[in-house]
Amino acid sequence: MVKSEIILKLSDKIHRKIKKSELEKILNIIINTIVYEIKYQKAVEIRQFGRFSQKKIKEKMNARNPRTGEKIHAKAKVSVAFKMSKELKDSINNRGSLN
């Protein structure tokens, strides 16, 4: 699903009471806020969905290029970790439903 499809679904759910352009602005604000908080090492928790946080990946001296098998040096980097909520996990496994 892409952003435009999310906006379309939101528009259908609220029976077009808010313009699609306004919904797009709202969605962009939400996404930008999540990115900003993660960037500055703050976790973002959305109840019944999950938690986004920064994950530091250590430097590796003996990493390998999977294509050539050549040993390479992999620098330390930062990634985003997502831990889903119990409600989402249960919903995915058909044990419950999210609203």
PyRosetta script that sets phi, psi and omega in degrees:
from pyrosetta import init, pose_from_sequence

init()
pose = pose_from_sequence("MVKSEIILKLSDKIHRKIKKSELEKILNIIINTIVYEIKYQKAVEIRQFGRFSQKKIKEKMNARNPRTGEKIHAKAKVSVAFKMSKELKDSINNRGSLN")
pose.set_psi(1, 136.6)
pose.set_omega(1, 179.5)
pose.set_phi(2, -107.0)
pose.set_psi(2, 168.8)
pose.set_omega(2, -175.4)
pose.set_phi(3, -55.6)
pose.set_psi(3, -41.6)
pose.set_omega(3, -178.8)
pose.set_phi(4, -63.8)
pose.set_psi(4, -33.2)
pose.set_omega(4, 177.8)
pose.set_phi(5, -71.1)
pose.set_psi(5, -36.3)
pose.set_omega(5, 176.2)
pose.set_phi(6, -62.5)
pose.set_psi(6, -45.5)
pose.set_omega(6, 179.4)
pose.set_phi(7, -61.0)
pose.set_psi(7, -42.6)
pose.set_omega(7, 178.7)
pose.set_phi(8, -62.2)
pose.set_psi(8, -43.6)
pose.set_omega(8, 178.5)
pose.set_phi(9, -64.4)
pose.set_psi(9, -42.3)
pose.set_omega(9, 177.2)
pose.set_phi(10, -60.5)
pose.set_psi(10, -43.7)
pose.set_omega(10, 180.0)
pose.set_phi(11, -60.0)
pose.set_psi(11, -42.8)
pose.set_omega(11, 179.1)
pose.set_phi(12, -67.2)
pose.set_psi(12, -38.2)
pose.set_omega(12, -178.2)
pose.set_phi(13, -66.8)
pose.set_psi(13, -35.5)
pose.set_omega(13, -178.1)
pose.set_phi(14, -98.6)
pose.set_psi(14, 14.1)
pose.set_omega(14, 175.0)
pose.set_phi(15, 55.4)
pose.set_psi(15, 40.7)
pose.set_omega(15, 173.1)
pose.set_phi(16, 59.7)
pose.set_psi(16, 30.6)
pose.set_omega(16, 176.9)
pose.set_phi(17, -74.8)
pose.set_psi(17, -23.0)
pose.set_omega(17, 177.7)
pose.set_phi(18, -118.9)
pose.set_psi(18, 137.6)
pose.set_omega(18, 179.6)
pose.set_phi(19, -63.6)
pose.set_psi(19, 149.8)
pose.set_omega(19, 178.8)
pose.set_phi(20, -60.5)
pose.set_psi(20, -35.5)
pose.set_omega(20, 178.8)
pose.set_phi(21, -63.9)
pose.set_psi(21, -37.2)
pose.set_omega(21, 177.5)
pose.set_phi(22, -69.7)
pose.set_psi(22, -40.0)
pose.set_omega(22, 176.7)
pose.set_phi(23, -61.8)
pose.set_psi(23, -39.1)
pose.set_omega(23, 178.1)
pose.set_phi(24, -63.4)
pose.set_psi(24, -41.7)
pose.set_omega(24, 177.6)
pose.set_phi(25, -61.9)
pose.set_psi(25, -43.4)
pose.set_omega(25, 179.9)
pose.set_phi(26, -62.9)
pose.set_psi(26, -46.0)
pose.set_omega(26, 179.4)
pose.set_phi(27, -62.8)
pose.set_psi(27, -41.1)
pose.set_omega(27, 177.9)
pose.set_phi(28, -63.1)
pose.set_psi(28, -39.4)
pose.set_omega(28, 177.9)
pose.set_phi(29, -63.2)
pose.set_psi(29, -43.9)
pose.set_omega(29, 179.3)
pose.set_phi(30, -61.4)
pose.set_psi(30, -49.6)
pose.set_omega(30, -179.1)
pose.set_phi(31, -62.4)
pose.set_psi(31, -45.7)
pose.set_omega(31, -180.0)
pose.set_phi(32, -63.5)
pose.set_psi(32, -35.3)
pose.set_omega(32, 177.6)
pose.set_phi(33, -66.3)
pose.set_psi(33, -43.8)
pose.set_omega(33, 177.9)
pose.set_phi(34, -61.1)
pose.set_psi(34, -47.0)
pose.set_omega(34, -179.9)
pose.set_phi(35, -61.2)
pose.set_psi(35, -44.8)
pose.set_omega(35, -179.3)
pose.set_phi(36, -60.6)
pose.set_psi(36, -46.8)
pose.set_omega(36, -178.0)
pose.set_phi(37, -64.9)
pose.set_psi(37, -42.8)
pose.set_omega(37, 178.6)
pose.set_phi(38, -64.7)
pose.set_psi(38, -41.1)
pose.set_omega(38, -179.8)
pose.set_phi(39, -57.2)
pose.set_psi(39, -37.9)
pose.set_omega(39, -178.8)
pose.set_phi(40, -100.4)
pose.set_psi(40, 32.2)
pose.set_omega(40, 170.2)
pose.set_phi(41, 61.9)
pose.set_psi(41, 31.4)
pose.set_omega(41, 174.2)
pose.set_phi(42, -109.7)
pose.set_psi(42, 136.8)
pose.set_omega(42, 178.7)
pose.set_phi(43, -79.9)
pose.set_psi(43, 150.6)
pose.set_omega(43, 177.9)
pose.set_phi(44, -121.6)
pose.set_psi(44, 120.6)
pose.set_omega(44, -179.6)
pose.set_phi(45, -113.9)
pose.set_psi(45, 127.7)
pose.set_omega(45, 174.8)
pose.set_phi(46, -114.6)
pose.set_psi(46, 109.9)
pose.set_omega(46, -175.9)
pose.set_phi(47, -54.2)
pose.set_psi(47, 142.8)
pose.set_omega(47, -178.8)
pose.set_phi(48, 64.3)
pose.set_psi(48, 8.6)
pose.set_omega(48, 177.1)
pose.set_phi(49, -123.9)
pose.set_psi(49, -64.9)
pose.set_omega(49, 179.7)
pose.set_phi(50, 166.1)
pose.set_psi(50, -171.2)
pose.set_omega(50, -175.0)
pose.set_phi(51, -130.9)
pose.set_psi(51, 128.2)
pose.set_omega(51, 175.6)
pose.set_phi(52, -102.2)
pose.set_psi(52, 138.0)
pose.set_omega(52, 176.5)
pose.set_phi(53, -153.7)
pose.set_psi(53, 167.5)
pose.set_omega(53, 176.9)
pose.set_phi(54, -79.7)
pose.set_psi(54, 143.6)
pose.set_omega(54, 175.9)
pose.set_phi(55, -128.7)
pose.set_psi(55, 121.3)
pose.set_omega(55, 179.2)
pose.set_phi(56, -88.3)
pose.set_psi(56, 128.9)
pose.set_omega(56, 178.8)
pose.set_phi(57, -106.0)
pose.set_psi(57, 123.4)
pose.set_omega(57, -175.7)
pose.set_phi(58, -69.4)
pose.set_psi(58, 157.8)
pose.set_omega(58, 175.9)
pose.set_phi(59, -66.5)
pose.set_psi(59, 142.6)
pose.set_omega(59, 178.2)
pose.set_phi(60, -121.7)
pose.set_psi(60, 126.9)
pose.set_omega(60, -179.6)
pose.set_phi(61, -84.6)
pose.set_psi(61, -32.2)
pose.set_omega(61, -173.9)
pose.set_phi(62, -116.8)
pose.set_psi(62, 40.0)
pose.set_omega(62, 176.0)
pose.set_phi(63, -71.4)
pose.set_psi(63, 161.1)
pose.set_omega(63, 179.9)
pose.set_phi(64, -126.9)
pose.set_psi(64, 144.1)
pose.set_omega(64, 171.9)
pose.set_phi(65, -75.3)
pose.set_psi(65, 117.8)
pose.set_omega(65, -175.8)
pose.set_phi(66, -64.4)
pose.set_psi(66, -25.5)
pose.set_omega(66, -178.5)
pose.set_phi(67, -76.8)
pose.set_psi(67, -43.9)
pose.set_omega(67, -174.6)
pose.set_phi(68, -105.9)
pose.set_psi(68, -17.6)
pose.set_omega(68, -176.5)
pose.set_phi(69, 80.2)
pose.set_psi(69, -0.1)
pose.set_omega(69, -178.6)
pose.set_phi(70, -69.6)
pose.set_psi(70, 139.1)
pose.set_omega(70, 176.4)
pose.set_phi(71, -72.4)
pose.set_psi(71, 136.5)
pose.set_omega(71, 179.3)
pose.set_phi(72, -134.8)
pose.set_psi(72, 164.2)
pose.set_omega(72, 176.3)
pose.set_phi(73, -101.6)
pose.set_psi(73, 118.1)
pose.set_omega(73, 179.5)
pose.set_phi(74, -101.1)
pose.set_psi(74, 120.0)
pose.set_omega(74, -178.7)
pose.set_phi(75, -72.1)
pose.set_psi(75, 158.0)
pose.set_omega(75, 174.6)
pose.set_phi(76, -65.5)
pose.set_psi(76, 147.6)
pose.set_omega(76, -179.5)
pose.set_phi(77, -152.2)
pose.set_psi(77, 172.8)
pose.set_omega(77, 179.4)
pose.set_phi(78, -116.8)
pose.set_psi(78, 138.8)
pose.set_omega(78, 178.8)
pose.set_phi(79, -129.3)
pose.set_psi(79, 174.9)
pose.set_omega(79, 177.2)
pose.set_phi(80, -105.8)
pose.set_psi(80, 131.0)
pose.set_omega(80, 176.2)
pose.set_phi(81, -105.5)
pose.set_psi(81, 143.3)
pose.set_omega(81, 176.1)
pose.set_phi(82, -128.4)
pose.set_psi(82, 127.0)
pose.set_omega(82, 175.3)
pose.set_phi(83, -118.2)
pose.set_psi(83, 118.0)
pose.set_omega(83, -177.2)
pose.set_phi(84, -75.2)
pose.set_psi(84, 153.4)
pose.set_omega(84, 179.1)
pose.set_phi(85, -75.4)
pose.set_psi(85, 162.5)
pose.set_omega(85, 177.4)
pose.set_phi(86, -61.5)
pose.set_psi(86, -39.0)
pose.set_omega(86, -179.8)
pose.set_phi(87, -62.4)
pose.set_psi(87, -42.9)
pose.set_omega(87, 179.1)
pose.set_phi(88, -66.3)
pose.set_psi(88, -43.2)
pose.set_omega(88, 179.4)
pose.set_phi(89, -60.4)
pose.set_psi(89, -44.7)
pose.set_omega(89, 178.8)
pose.set_phi(90, -64.3)
pose.set_psi(90, -39.0)
pose.set_omega(90, 179.4)
pose.set_phi(91, -63.9)
pose.set_psi(91, -42.8)
pose.set_omega(91, 179.7)
pose.set_phi(92, -64.1)
pose.set_psi(92, -35.7)
pose.set_omega(92, -179.0)
pose.set_phi(93, -91.2)
pose.set_psi(93, 20.5)
pose.set_omega(93, 175.1)
pose.set_phi(94, 59.0)
pose.set_psi(94, 32.0)
pose.set_omega(94, 177.9)
pose.set_phi(95, -106.2)
pose.set_psi(95, -1.1)
pose.set_omega(95, -177.7)
pose.set_phi(96, -170.9)
pose.set_psi(96, -173.8)
pose.set_omega(96, 177.4)
pose.set_phi(97, -142.8)
pose.set_psi(97, 145.5)
pose.set_omega(97, 173.3)
pose.set_phi(98, -94.0)
pose.set_psi(98, 149.5)
pose.set_omega(98, -179.9)
pose.set_phi(99, -74.1)
pose.dump_pdb("model.pdb")
